[in-house]
Amino acid sequence: MTTLLKWFLLAPVAVLAILLAIANRASVPVVFDPFLSQSASLTVQAPLFVVVFAALIAGVVIGGAAAWVRQGRHRKASREAEAKAARERAEADRLRAQINAFASLPAPDRRAA
């Protein structure tokens, strides 16, 4: 079900991306110096679709990194909870072993009193 849904969503996006690439093959200057836009040393000629796709990819990477950094406290809390659960399981196992050891002792003789 999810595979079919993924194809229904991604196929039109892929077709639009291909059409965008075909329609925007002309080279455009990409200037990396905002103060001296006429400087040829920091200018690159690239097809427009490459510039657009590079900007999209950079946005996805930056957004993913920002989300990963923001979720750091949740990952830390999860690690701490797992460590605490492991300590509690070890304590429960130790107490179970003590109970089993106590249960295997012979019953006290009540007639001696």
Secondary structure, DSSP 8 states (H G I E B T S, - for coil): -HHHHHHHHHHHHHHHHHHHHHHT-SEEEEES-SS-TT-STTEEEEEHHHHHHHHHHHHHHHHHHHHHHHTHHHHHHHHHHHHHHHHHHHHHHHHHHHHHHHHTS----GGG-
